[in-house]
Amino acid sequence: MMKTLFLNPPSYEGFDGGAGSRYQARREIRSFWYPTWLAQPAALVPGSKLVDAPARGLSLNDILPLANDYELAILHTSTPSFESDAKVAEALKAKNPKLMIGFIGAHVAVQSELSLKHSPAIDFVARNEFDFTVYDVACGRPLAGIDGISHKVNGNVVHNRDRAMIENMDQLPWVVDVYQRDLVVEDYFIGYLQHPYVSLYTGRGCKSRCTFCLWPQTIGGHRYRTRSPENVVAEIAHAKEYFPQVKEFFFDDDTFTDDLPRAEEIAKGLGKLGVTWSCNAKANVPYESLKVMKENGLRLLLVGFETGSQQILLNIKKGMHVDMARRFMADCHKLGVVVHGTFIMGLPGETHETIEETIRFAKEINPHTIQVSLAAAYPGTYLHKQAMENGWLLRDSTHIVAQEGFQVSSLNYPHLPHEEIFAALEKFYKRFYFRPSKIAEITFEMMQSWEMTKRRLREGVESFRFLYGREDRV
C-alpha cells in the first residue's frame, strides 16, 4: 500500500471550493463544508492522511514539507480553482519528483484530457465516482489496468474504461473515522447550521434533472444509491462518541428526501439517539413525513427553491411547482421546521420581471435564512452546453470566481446584461432581510443566546463587506 496524502489544496483565502461544496466559491459569510469527497477514499486507504488546507488556513509553504513524506498525493480540484491546484501539484512535484499525483473532482471528470495536458505534474485523473479507483492506485496496481483512470503513456493521454458505479453503498467505510483522525470539527462553519456541526453523505445521486446542478451530472448520477438506515444511524452513534461537542449533524445527500420511507426510518433511529439533525430536501415533502422527521430531531431543511418563476422552473427542469413550494413552506412553519432557502439569479429565462417575482416569492414563503447565488455554468452540466451553444458565456467557462474567490456573473443575456444579474444579489438580500418582520425575527433569535448574537453580528459585517466591496466582481 502506497503512503498516501489526500489534499484539499490551498487556494483563495476563505475559498470553500473543494470536496463537497456545491458552489465552489468564497461565500458572502465564512463558510466551510467538510471535504467528504476526499475523506471517503481516505477511509479506504490504510495509513493515509487527509489535509484540508483552506479550512485550516494552511498556505503552500505550510504543506510543501509533506511532499517528501508520501508516495502518492490525491488532490481534489474544481473548475475555478483548477489552475491554482495545478500549481500546487507542480510545487509538490518539484519538492519530490518521485511523488505520484492524481486529481479528482467534477472538473477533471469531464475535462480529463485537457486537465492532464495542462500540467506535467498531474500523473493521472480518477474520473467520476473515484473511491475504489484511488484505492486501486494506492494498492500499487499499474495504471493501465485500473478502471476509471485517465493517464499518460509516452506523452499521450490514455482513457481507461469507465468504472462501474457503486451499488452497495454500505461497503464504503465511515468518513467520521477520518474526520476524527485528521480534521478539527471546529474549523467547519455554515451560517445556517449550529456550530460545531458534522456533515456526511448517506447516499449518492439525485432523481431530479436540474440543468445547472453539478454533482448528479458529473459524479453522482441520477439514481439515488443509498446506505441502509442501520448503517447511517450506527455512524451517527459513532460520531456522537467521537465529537460530544457537536450540536448538529447534516446529511449532504443531493436530496435526502428522495426516498421518504427510508428518510423516516433513519429519522426514527436518530430520534432514539437524541441528536439534532438537518438535511437537503426538495419542496415537495408531505406534511406527514415532515411531522415524523420533526418529532425525531429534525431542526432544519436546506431547500433549493431557485426561483419564484414557474417558467424558469420549467426551463431548468426542476420538476417543481411554486404552489407546491408554498404548501410545503406553510407545513414547515406550522411544524416549526426551520428552512434555509437557496435561490439563483441569472438562470435561463431570467428577466427583470422574474427577478422581482422571485424576490416577492421569497418574502412570501419566508424561509428563516436565504442564500442567493449567481447562475454558474460548470463544465459537464446541461447549462454549460446551453451557454456555449447560445453564446451566453461572458468569459471562458473557467472564469466563475473573481481574483479573491467570490462568484462573478459569468452568464450574459442580450436582454439582461451580467451587471444587472449581479446587481440583483444586493437587491435580493436587502429586500429580504431589511424588513421589520425579518429584523424582529433575527433580533429575537439573537436574544436567546449570546453566542448567536456574536455570530449574527459577525455575519452582518461579512455580508456588508461582500455587498459593498464588489466592484471588481461584476
N, C-alpha and C positions, 0 to 999 in steps of 0.2 A: 504494500500500500504506500503510495507516494505521500510525502508530508505536504499537506495541502492548506493553503491560505484562501479563505473566502473573503473578498474585499468589496465593500461599498466605497468607491474611491472618493477622495476629497474633490470638491468641485466649487461651485459658487458658495459663498458664505450663507448658511441657513438654507441651502438648497435641499428640498425634500423630493429627490428625484428618483431614488433607486429602490428596487427590490420590494415594491408593494404600492407605492403611491400611484393613484390613477391619473393625476395631473402632475407631470414632472416639472415642478417649478417651485420657486420660493413663494410662500403664501403671504397674504396680507398680514397675518399674525404668525408668530412662531409655530411651526408645525413639523413634527417628525413621526412618520409611520415606522413600524418595525420592518427590518429587512427580511421579511419572511421568505421571499423567493430565494434568498441566499441561505437562510437558516435551514430550509428543508433539505437541500443536498448536503449541507454541512452536517446535518444529523445522520446522514447515511455514511459519511466517511470517518472512520475511527481516527482519533488523534488530530483532527482538523482544528482550525482556528478561524473564527469569524470576527472581522474588524469592520465596524461601521464608522468610517471616518467623519462624515458630516455630523452625525448625532453626537459624537464625542468631541467635535471641534478639532480634529486632527488635520494637520497640513501634510503636504507631500514630504517635507523633511521629516515629519514625525513617523511616517510609515516606511520610508526608504530603507531603514536598517532591517526591516523584516525580510527584505528580498533574499538575503543570504541564509535565512533560517528555513526556507521552504524549497521544494522541488516543483510544485505546481501552484499557480495562482489563478483563481476564478474571479473575474471582475464582472459585476452587474453594471450594465450601461443603459442609457436611454437616449432618445433622439436629441434632446437639447444638450445633453452632457457628453455625447459620444467623442467629440474632438478632444475635449479635456481629458476624458478617460483614456483615450489612446495615448496621450502624452504621459499620463501616469504609467501606463504599461511600458512605454519606451524608457522611462526613468528607472523602473524596476528591472527591466532587461539590461540596461546599461550597468546597473549595480551588480547584477548576477546574470551573465549571459546564458547560463545553463537552466535558468528558470523557465519552465513551460507556462505560457499564459493563454488562457481561454476566456472568451467573452460570452455572457449570457444576457438575455433580456429581449423584449419585443423588437427593439430596433435591429439587432443583429439577426433575429429570427427571420425577418422579412427582407433584410438587405445584407445577407451573409457574404456574398461575393464582394460587394463594394466595401464592406467592413474589413475583410481580410486584405484587400488590396490597399486599404487606406494606410496601414502601418505594418512594417515588417516585424514589429514586436508582438503582434497578435498571431499566435500559432494556430489557433482553431476557434471555431464558433460552435456552441452547442445550441441547436435550433429548437424552437417550440418548447414542448414540455421536457425539460432538460435534466431532471433529477437523476435518473439512472444512467443517462448519457455521461454526466460528470462523474458518477460513481465508477463507471467502466474505465474512464480515463485515469482516475485516481488509483485504480487497481493495476495500472501499468499495461493495459491492453493496447495493442497497436491501433493508432487512429484509423487506419484503413479498414478495420473490422468492426468499428463501433457505429451502430445506427444513430442517426440524428446529428452527425458531425459534418461540418464543412471545414476543410483544412487545405494546406498547401503541399503539393508534390512537385518538386523541381520547378518551383516558381509559379506553377499553375494551381488554380483553385479547384478542388475536387469536392463534390457534394455526395456524401454517402446517402443511402436510402433513409427515408423518414423513420423515426422510431414510433412504434405503436403507442397510443395513448394509454395511460394507467387506468385500469378498470377497477381494481381492488384498492381503493384509496386507503384502506386500513393497513396496507403493507408499508405505508410511509411512517417513519418514526416521528415522535413528537418533537415539535420545534421548541417547546418550553425548556427542554433539557439544554439546548444550545443557548437560549436566552439566559438561563441561569449560569451557564458556564462562561459565556463571553460578553454579555451585554449588561448595561446598567439601566434598569427599567425606568429610573427617574429621568433618563435622557429623552424619553419619548413623550411627546406632548401634542395633543389635538384639542383645539379650543372648545369643542362641544362635549368632550369626554372628561370624566373625572380623572384626576391625576393623583398618583400614577395609575396607568392602565396597562393592560396586555392585550394585544390583538393577535389573532391567528385565523387560519382557514379551516373550515370543516368540509369543504368541497371545492371543486373547480368547475368552471364553465357556467354559462348563463343561457337560458332558453330565449331570452329577448334578442332582437336583431338590431339594436340601436346602431345607426350608421357611424357614429363618432366614437363608440366605446372601444378602447384599445385591446384589453386583455382577451375577451372572448374571440376576437377576430385574429389574434396572433398566437396565443399560447393556450388558453383555457378551453376554447371550443364552445359550441352551442348545446352541448349536453351537460346537464348538471350531474357530475360524478361525485358521489358523496361518501364520507366516512360514516360508519354506523353510529347511532346515537350513543351506544355504550362506550365506544372509543372516545367520542368527543367529551362526554361527561367525565370519563376517567382522566383525560388530560387536564381538564379544568380542576379536578380534585387534586391532581399532582401539582398544578400551578399554584393552588392555594397554599400548599405546604412550602413551595419554593419562595413565594412572594406574599407574605402575610400583609405587607403594606399596600398591596394593590387594591384599588377601590372599585375597579370595573373591568370586565372582560368584554372584548369586542370581537364579533365574528365578521371577518372581512370578505366572506364569500360575495361574489358579484351581486347575488340576490339570494340571501339566506332563506327567504320565504317562498322560493320557487317550489319547494316540497313542503306543504303545510303540515301533513301528518307527522313527518319527521321533525319539523321545527317544534311542533307541540310536544313531541316525545322528549326531545332534548330539553325543552323548557321545563318539563316536569322533573327531569333529572337534576337540572340546575337549581330548581326550587328546593330540592332536598338538601343541596349543598349550602343553600343560603347565600348565594352570590348575587351581585348586581351585574347585569349584562346588557349589551346592546348589539345591534346588527344592522346590516344593509337590508333594505326592503323595497319592494315596489308598492305603489299607492293603490293596491288592489286587495290588501289583506282584509278578510271579512271580520266583522265585529267579534264573532265567537272565538276566532283564533287569536285576535288581539287580546281578548279577555284572558284566555288561558296563559298566554305569554306574560301578560302584565302580572297576573296572580303568582307567577313563578319567577319573579326577579327582573323582568324586562324593564329597563328605565327609558331607553331612547332608541328611536329608529332613524337611520340615515336614509333619506329618500330623495332620489333624483327626479324632481318634477320637471326640470329642464326649462319649461316654458308654459305660459298660460294660453298659448295659441293652439287650438286643435289642429289647424292646418300644418303648423310646424311639427307637431307630434306625429302627424301622418308622414310628413316629409322625411323625418329621421327614423321612421319605422319603430316607434316607441311601443306601440301596442297598448296605448293607454287613452283614456278619455278624461277630459278635465272635470266632468261631472262626477266620475268615479273617484277622482282625487279629492273632490270636495266632500263626498260622503266619507271617504277614508279619514280625512282630517277631522271631520266632525266626530267620528268614532274615537279617534286618538284623544281629542280634547275631553270627551266625555269620560274616558277611562283614565285620564291622567298620564298617558304615554307621551313623553317629550319627543318632539320631532325636530331634527336638523334638516332643513330643506336645501337642496342644491339646484342652482339654475345656471343656464348657459346663455350668454349673449352672442349673437352672430351666427346662429345655425342657418342652414339653407331656408330661404323664405322669410328671413328676418327683415322687418321694415320698422320705420319709426312708430307705426301703429301697433305692431306686435310687441315692441319693447314696452310701450305703455300698457298694453293688455297684460303682459307678464308681471309688471310691477303691481298693477291693480290686483291681479290674481294672488300674488304672494301676500299682499296686505290682507286680502280677504280670508285666505285659509290660515294665515298667521302661524307658521311654524315658530318655535321658540327662537331659533337662530337660523341664519342662512349663510350660504357661500355662493358667490356669483363668479363664474369663470368665463373666460373667453373661449369661443369655439376654436379648437386646435385640430388640425388635420394631420394626425400622426400617420406616417407610412404604414401600410398594411391594413388601414381602415377603408371602408367604402367612402367615407367623407373625403379622404385624401384622393381617392380615384376621381370623385366628382370635382374636387377643386382643381386637379390637374387638367381634366377634360374641359372645364368651363373657364379656366384662367382666373380662378378666384384667389390663388396664392399670391400674396403681395410680394413675398420674398421666397427664397428657396425653402423647401419643406423642412429643413433642419432649424430654421430660424423661428422658434416657438417661444423663446425667452430672450430677454434683454441681457446686457452685459453682466448685471448683478443677479440674474437668475429669475426675475419676475416675468410673468407672462406678458407677451406683446400680442397685439391684434394682428394676426397673420393672414386672416381672410379679408378680402376686399370685394365688395359687390358694386356694380355700376350704379345702383340706386341707393346704396348705403356704404359710404366710404369707411375705411378701417378706423379713422379718427373718431367717427361718430359711434361706432361699435364700442370702442374703448371708453369713450365718454359716458356710455350708458352704465358702466360699472359704478362710477361715482354717484350718478343719479339714482340708481337702484338702491345702493347701500343707504344713502341719505334719506330717501323717501320711506324706506322700510324701518330704519332704526330711529329716525328723528320724528317719531310720532309720540304724542303724550302717553298713549296706552302702552307702547313698547318701552318707552323710557321708564314708566312706572313699574312695568313687569321686571325689567332688568334691575332697577333700583331695589325692588322688594327681594329679588334673588340675592343681591349683594348684602342686604341687611341680615340675611340668615347666617352669614359666615364671613369672618374677617379674611379668611383665605380666598373666598370667592371675590370679595371686594378688591383685594390686591390683584387678583387675576384679571378681572374685568377692566380695572384701571390700566394695567399693562397692555391688554389687548386694544383698549381705546387709543393709547399712544401709538402702538404699532400700526393700527388701522389709519390713523391720521397721517402718519408718515407715508404709508402706502398710497393714500389718495392724493396727497399734495406734493409728493416728490416723484412724479411720474412722467414728466415731460419727455424724457428720452425713451420711454417705454411704449409710446404710441405707434 
